[in-house]
């Protein structure tokens, strides 16, 4: 962009939204690349996680990677060079994702941006007639998740959430066995995430690097001054842009827990934890335990330790007749009631490539119902992260409507269902 002032950005954003809405209204029911004989043309935005995704999409047959996009021009250019070397593809490096929205050749956007961009960029992409592969968590706040579902339905787009284990053979086998009663009635799913993250220190005002479009990086989020310890990763630990470890990695295991138990929205959520390990700028907890209760006498627990890797597994299901333990790759062990090994299963793959293939197949067949992690399912799992964080931030038990997940009887907590936006940037479905 030649002019990145707030006024110009908002004006361009709004005009793009109007044009995209008009385009979507004229879209035929089938996508441009509905035929298996055509390449699916893809653009990737957000080149941290997106760098790996760009490489993965470029490897797929019948895919043409046309753009790699990042507000950091250095990252866009280096990713383009990497792909040229690895896969002999030459995507165009760009810094403004709206160029992809305006390109009628592009069928799908891979959205691997910071969390505060997941919802708004996905909604704009749907309006522009693009299918979307959006990284986890699917949204920064619950309201955006509901808007994303509405946008996908309104514009008949395939929106796949990057909880890739939904496409892994081991996970499908594990859930099938749970449904068959291999450990009896399943009533508890426990999950963990452990890491050894260091301190982020205390940020200081600093000049914005010349290679970074900080105005566009902020996008829909109300403006904050540039500080030295926020970009490119530590935004995860600030509520303004991120969702802490629970939203960053907890969503993977919570998604599996919810899938295994066969539940949607909780009745009650309680949280305990805080910033215990380091004295620094981080707002989100590094030590966090959340409990979710569901109808039918079932529970999910999640324990996160960002600064201590010891202890805990990945996901464990407990039933009336035994236990099932799963690791990060989808391998699992079944124990009987006396904790003796009854069976073991070795997964052929974790599901990463299969998840991308599932997304591409849904585009070619013009059938979003075949997605393994369609946005409505992704929203339910992401909502567990949001509710756990809301319970943490308010310090209170959260009670929920079991049909919608909405917060009941707590106006202060309900205010965290959505966020404030920079004027002119609020998503419109």
FENMODA-V91646 format. One line per field, one symbol per residue. ss: DSSP state (H for helix, E for strand, L for the rest). phi: phi as a letter, one per 20 degrees, with the letter a starting at -180 (. if undefined). psi: psi as a letter, one per 30 degrees, with the letter a starting at -180 (. if undefined). A space follows every 50 residues. Layout:
# FENMODA-V91646
ss: ???
phi: ???
psi: ???
This chain:
# FENMODA-V91646
ss: LLLLLHHHHHHHHHHHHHHHHHHHHHLLLLLLLLLLLLLEEEEEELLLHH HHHHHHHHHLLLEEEEEEELLEHHHHHHHHHHHHHHHLLLLEEELLLHHH HHLLLLLEEEELLLHHHHHHHHHHHHHLLLEEEELLLLLLLHHHHHHHHH HHHHLLLLEEELLHHHHLHHHHHHHHHHHLLLLLLEEEEEEEEELELLLL LLLLELLLLLLELHHHHHLLLLLLLLELLLLLLHHHHLLLLLLHHHHHHH HHHHHHHHHHHLLLLLLEEEEEEELLLLLLLLLLLLEEEEEEEELLLEEE EEEEELELLLLLLLEEEEELLEEEEELLLLLEEEELLLLLEEEEELLLLL LHHHHHHHHHHHHHLLLHHHLLLEHHHHHHHHHHHHHHHHHHHHLLLEEE LLLLLLEELLHHHHHHHLLLLLLLLLLLL
phi: .ecdfgffffffgffffffffffffefffeffdffffefeeccdcndeff fffffffffffmddeecccbfefffffffffgfffedldcfeecddffff feefffebdeddfggfdgfgfffffffendecddffffbebggfffffff ffffdldecdefefffdeffffffffffffnfdmfecbcdbbbcbcfefe mcfcgbffgfedefffgflfegfcffcfcdddcfggecffcccmffefcf fffffffffffmdddfebcccbqrededdbefeefecbccccdcgnlcbc cccdcfcbefnmdcbcddcfcqbcdddfenfbcddefemefdaccdffaf pfffffffffffffelbffeffcfgffffffffgfffffffffemcfddc ffecnffdmbfffffefccedggndffce
psi: kfjgleeeeeeeeeeeeeeeeeeeffkleklehfkffkkkkkkkkjhdef eeeeeeeffkkgkjjekkkkfjeeeeeeeeeeeeeeghkilkklfjffee efjffkekkjjhlleffeeeeeeeeeeggklkjklllflfleeeeeeeee eeeeghkkjkkhifffgkeeeeeeeeeeefgfgakkfkkkllkklhkakf ajllklkkkffkieeeeecfkkkklklfhekfefffgkfefagafefeff eeeeeeeeeefhldklekkkkkaajfeljafkelkfjkkkkkkllghlkk kkkkjfgjfkllbdkkkklfgakkkkaffgklkkkafggkkfllkjkfle geeeeeeeeeeeeeghiffgkfhleeeeeeeeeeeeeeeeeeefglkkkl kffffkkkgjeeeffgfllklkkfgkkk.
